[in-house]
């Protein structure tokens, strides 16, 4: 079906983008480099809500955790704080992604695994 091909291309592009972002983080990119990459990945300016969504969906970092970084950026995602401070706080946040990468890889491979033990395992 013609519509299925278009959907498949979108899924492939999302997978490529997600892998590229994780590779960038794993390579030790600075937080400003990550923001720069995300800004160029879209045809329009990166918005704060898109930033939160990408971090949640592609890096497995919750809105609650990544939201704290927004205080260092204007609504157009331009830095308004010292770049050293942004990078220090950003690296701390991105380290969480690296440490959770094993879980994230399992989750995106089609099998959902909870990072927490089940109640049944806790009682034994």
C-alpha positions in Angstrom: 0.0 0.0 0.0 1.3 3.5 -0.8 0.5 4.9 2.6 2.5 2.1 4.3 5.7 3.1 2.5 5.5 6.6 3.8 4.9 5.4 7.4 7.8 3.0 7.1 10.1 5.8 5.9 9.1 7.9 9.0 9.8 5.0 11.3 13.2 4.4 9.7 14.1 8.1 10.0 13.0 8.2 13.7 15.2 5.1 14.4 18.2 6.7 12.6 17.7 10.0 14.5 17.3 8.1 17.8 20.4 6.0 17.2 22.4 9.1 16.1 21.4 11.0 19.2 22.3 8.1 21.6 25.7 7.7 19.7 26.4 11.4 20.1 25.7 11.2 23.9 27.7 8.0 24.2 30.6 9.7 22.4 30.7 12.3 25.2 29.2 15.3 23.4 28.7 18.4 25.4 25.1 19.5 26.3 25.3 22.5 23.9 26.4 20.1 21.2 23.4 17.9 21.8 21.1 21.0 21.7 22.8 22.1 18.5 22.3 18.7 16.9 18.6 18.7 17.9 18.2 22.2 16.5 19.5 21.2 13.1 17.5 18.0 13.0 14.2 19.8 12.6 13.0 22.1 9.9 11.9 24.6 12.5 13.4 25.9 15.8 13.6 23.5 18.6 11.0 24.3 21.2 11.2 23.5 24.9 8.3 20.9 24.6 10.1 19.2 21.7 13.3 19.1 23.8 11.5 17.4 26.6 9.7 15.0 24.3 12.9 14.0 22.5 14.8 13.5 25.8 11.9 11.3 27.0 11.3 9.3 23.9 14.8 8.9 22.5 17.0 9.0 25.6 14.7 7.7 28.3 15.1 10.8 30.4 11.9 11.9 32.1 10.3 15.3 31.7 10.8 15.9 35.4 14.6 15.4 35.1 15.1 17.2 31.8 12.8 20.1 32.7 15.3 21.5 35.1 17.7 22.3 32.1 15.1 24.6 30.6 15.9 27.3 33.3 19.3 27.8 31.4 17.6 28.5 28.1 15.3 31.2 26.6 12.0 29.9 25.1 13.8 29.7 21.7 16.3 27.3 23.3 19.1 29.8 23.2 21.5 29.7 26.2 21.0 32.4 28.9 23.4 31.0 31.4 27.1 30.4 31.5 28.1 27.7 29.0 30.3 25.9 31.6 27.3 25.6 34.0 25.0 24.4 31.2 27.5 21.8 30.2 28.2 20.6 33.7 24.5 20.2 34.6 23.8 18.8 31.1 26.5 16.1 31.4 25.1 15.0 34.7 21.7 14.6 33.0 23.2 12.8 30.0 25.1 10.4 32.2 21.7 9.1 33.4 21.0 8.2 29.8 24.2 6.4 29.4 23.7 4.4 32.6 20.2 3.5 31.6 21.1 2.7 28.0 20.9 -1.1 28.6 17.3 -0.7 29.8 16.5 1.7 27.0 17.9 -0.7 24.3 15.7 -3.5 25.7 12.7 -1.3 25.8 13.1 -0.2 22.1 13.8 -3.7 20.9 10.1 -4.5 21.2 10.1 -6.2 24.7 9.2 -4.0 27.6 11.2 -4.7 30.8 10.5 -2.8 34.0 13.7 -1.3 35.6 12.1 -2.1 39.0 11.5 -5.5 40.4 7.9 -6.7 40.5 6.0 -6.8 43.7 6.0 -10.6 43.5 9.8 -10.6 43.5 10.0 -8.2 46.5 8.0 -10.4 48.8 10.1 -13.5 48.3 
